[in-house]
Amino acid sequence: MKKYLLLTLFLTGAVFAQKNPNPGYWQQHADYKMEVSMDVKTYQYKGKQTMVYTNNSPDTLRRVYYHLFNNAFQPNSAMDARLKTIKDPDGRMVTKVKVGDKETKESRIAALKPNEIGYLKITNLKQDGLAAANKVVGTILEVDLAKPLLPNTSTTFSLDFDGQVPVQIRRSGRNNKEGVELSMSQWYPKMAEYDFEGWQADPYIGREFHGVWGNFDVKITIDKNYVLGSTGYLQNKNEIGHGYQDSGVVVKLPKKQKKLTWHFIAPNVHDFTWAADKNYVHDIAQVPNGATIHFLYKNNPKIIDNWKKLQPATVRLMEIYNTTVGNYPYEQYSVIQGGDGGMEYAMCTLILGEGDFEGLLGVTAHEMAHSWFQHVLASNEAKNSWMDEGFTTWLENFGLNEIADKKVDNPHEDSYKGYYSLVKSGKEQPQTTHADRYDENRPYSIQAYSKGNIFLSQLEYLIGRENLMKTIKRYYAEYKMTHPTPNDIKHVAEKVSGANLDWYLMEWTKTTNTIDYGIKTVEENGKATKVTLERIGRMPMPLDIMVTYEDGTQESYYVPQTLMRWTKDNPFPNVKRTVTEGWDWAYPTFDFTINKEKGSIKSITIDPAGLMADINKENNLYKK
């Protein structure tokens, strides 16, 4: 890539990074330069890191913190302790052991030998050339600054690091069950985020991430037979080959040369990930008027057909995501076989590559959707996991439905079912719960993915489909390359629609209140019919009600929720609608009148579209 283009990308990133409409908004910035050399025999690596850190906050900083994620993969680490104590540990991270007649689950981390663990050791840490005192506490490096870092100033940190790639337990690691040699996620000393809530220096126990926006300049030296997929743009294609070189160029390496150095530049991202294997197939697909998509997968005859079939579908999905949310801001994206399921990273994903095509497509659809909801709209996953996992699930479902041979009316139905099962289990916790603090894994997953998805699909119920789609686009346009909060998506929806929605954000994300409305009675009232509705759950909602008559005609009624101070457009434009008076939450029941005799009514249905997450659908229907 030309130096001029690189400069343009870096400057563009700097502009994007501060384009947030909230008055007084600021975010930190970190520019990394790293050189790392990998020993593929021992799976150990050595590196040097120089980082220019800019304090855009109004605060003077006297300490900083680095994440050392590799240290989690050691016996007696916090991640190991969590596996041993949580009721339903991640099945990928435990081994089933039979003791007598009983089967128990033991932590795979606890069984790691010294040459199998992960570690990241830091030496020679300096701030502007001055030694900075530091100590390691689990997966966090605590650094006392050699000199205070004042607001709106920058400082340069330099350090050396030695790492060992663990046997793959979760996400990062070596030699996973599909034979991928190196999955290098969270592999380097990574500056923790400091934001308006303070330092986000959480220990790593296997959940989510939160990172500092910045630019990465990374050189990776490894045996010449390895093929890499990575965050960023490869700078020396014609030195590397392996399918990356420019058309018509033949790469010839000296026979004595045993290693290659891969040079990547990644502008304005908050993470850097790579994977390597000697047997990667490398395919390239082009999104019309958009990014280049790289596919790297094992040269395994059993999976090649699925990966070839995946490529046009992935291109189509990116086109849909671009149209639905906003344009993907980078020039490339990589889908890399290398994970233990699927995990999103900057400009790429690491996923499992085996299994059936539908599973491969589904994981790719989800992880690529994270490029919008997390790697452009970088919410704090640890505190608001529902914003990235839930919104990503919404986009995944929407996109897969768009490319499906047969579309369904509600592509989010599985999320509703998952949420209902969680409520029934009695294990629901508020979505404000930190991702690491959930009592069990399954409730966390449903809260983040399913209930987070319903936040958007139910927002469609509240403000209408057109307003929802406008909200998503405006949210992306206004908050991209920043760290949006729950209030930001709510505020955008309010500006787009005109509705008051603070009650919705509070009830859905900060409580475990549920929605439950019912049709209590349907009574004759002369030549009219009186319908009495009841609110059983704590959470208030407006109500769409569809009346179907014996002659097949229909009529709808809309009961506004007074906290919204707003009435949505008729979601059934071909059906006559009557808007009733508003229903204040304090009243447990509400009456409205149908100006036809009871005998002419075939059925009355609350929420005929099925977008309101009412936990008891049985009392939503009256049948003659």
Helices and strands as residue ranges (DSSP letters): H 3-17, E 29-39, E 44-55, E 61-67, G 69-72, H 78-85, G 91-93, E 94-99, E 102-107, G 109-111, E 119-127, E 130-131, E 134-137, E 140-149, E 153-164, E 173-174, E 182-184, E 190-191, E 193-195, E 198-200, E 214-223, E 227-230, E 233-234, H 237-240, E 259-269, E 274-277, E 280-286, E 292-298, H 301-324, E 332-337, E 342-345, E 348-351, H 357-369, H 385-385, I 386-390, H 391-403, H 413-425, G 435-437, H 441-445, I 446-451, H 452-463, H 465-479, H 486-497, H 502-510, E 517-525, E 528-535, E 543-549, E 554-559, G 562-564, E 577-579, E 589-594, G 598-600, E 601-606, G 617-620, E 621-623
